[in-house]
Amino acid sequence: MFVHDTRLRVRYAETDQMGQMYYGRYAELFEVGRVEALRALGFPYRRIEERGVMLPVRDLHVRYHKPVRYDDEIIVRTTIAEPLSVRIRFTYELLNEDGELLTEGETTLVFVDAGTKRPCRAPDDLVAAIAPFFR
């Protein structure tokens, strides 16, 4: 299992009139966590895309427990809990400064050949980079 934490501060523009994060912004936080987790593995999205592979989101699930509020410092904990194939599944936990669980989420992305627009296997070097976390 690979786990990566990204710290962020909630900006005013991300909140609604009640000072809580607008529900549509949670997917953006998950994307930040996902991108930074892959970067930590040595695979920024750009590197994957330069290999002719795209990563569209197949599905997104969110469960809200407590509100995320303006100016909160939060941790986006991103986990890859299973080996890669033609898809990669990320789970997310948004935690406040005290470690309280605020939100849980999950996305599944599919590796797609940019030329054919058909699913393909994950790049071998990405599979190799994450393999040690599943031994």
N, C-alpha and C positions, 0 to 999 in steps of 0.2 A: 504494500500500500504506500502510495506517495502522498504526502501532505505538505501543503505550502500555505503560509500566512501572509496576507497583504494588509497593511494598516492604511486606513483612510479616514478623513474627516468629512462629515456630511456637510455639504455646501447649501447655502440658503436656496439656490436655484433648484435644488433637488427635492425641496419640501413643498407641501401644500399649505393652504391657509391655516391649518391647525399646527404647523410647525413640524409635522411628521413627514417622513420620506414618502413621496408619491409612489403608489404601487407599481407604476410602470418603470420606475427607476431601478428596481431590484434586479432586473435582467442585465442592466448596465453594470451593476456591481459584480454580478456573477461573471460577466465578460472580463472585467478587470482582473478578477481572481484567476480565471482560466488562462488569460494571456500571460500573467505574471508567473503562474505555475509552470507553464510550458517554457517560458524564458528561463526560469530557474533550472530547468532540465537541459538548457542549451538549445532550445528550439523556439525562438520567437516566431510568431505567425509568418513573418516575412520569409524566413528560412524554409518553412513548409511550403508556402506558396511558390517560392522560386523553384521548387522541385515539381511544379505542375500539379500540386494537390491543394484542394480547397476543403474547408471544414464547415459546411452549413449545419445549423442547428436543426435536429430532427424533432426534438421535443423539449419542453421546459415545464417544470413543476415547481411550485412555490408553496410553502406553508408559513404563514405569519404567526408568530407567537406573541411578540411585544413590539411596540412601535420603535422604529429608528427615527431619531429626532435631529433637528438642525443642530450643528456644531458637535454632535457626538463623535468621538473617535471610536471607530469600529475595526474589528478584525474580520476580514473575509478569509475564512479557512476553506481551502479548496483541496479536495481529495480525489485521487484517481485510485479506485479500489479494485480494479481488475485489469488484467493484461489487455493489450490493444489487439484489434482485429481490423474489420472494416469500419468499426465505430469506436468511439471513446466516450465513456460516461464519467462525468464530473459530478461530485456532490459538494454542496456548499453549506457552511454554517456562518451566519453573521452573529458575531459576539460583541457585547459592549466591553468597556474598559475593565469591568469587574468579572468578565468571563461568562456573563449570562447569555444564554441562547436567545436571540431575538427572532431569527428567521432561518428556515432550512430551505434548500433548493436542490434541484438536480437538472442537469441538461445532458442530452445525448447528442453528439455530433457525429457525422458520417464523413469518412475520408472519401473524396470524390475527385476523379481525374478531371483536371480543368479542361482538357481537350474534348473528351468524350462525354463529360457530365454524368458518367457512370460511377457507382461505388467502386472503390479500389482498396487494397490493403494499406495499412499504415506504412509510412516509409520505414525501411529496415533500420536505419540509424536511430530513428525515434524509438522503435521497438527495443533496440539494443540499449538505449539510454535509460529506459524505464524498467527493463527486465530485472535489474538487481533488487528492486523494491518488492518483487514478488517471489523471492526465493525463500 
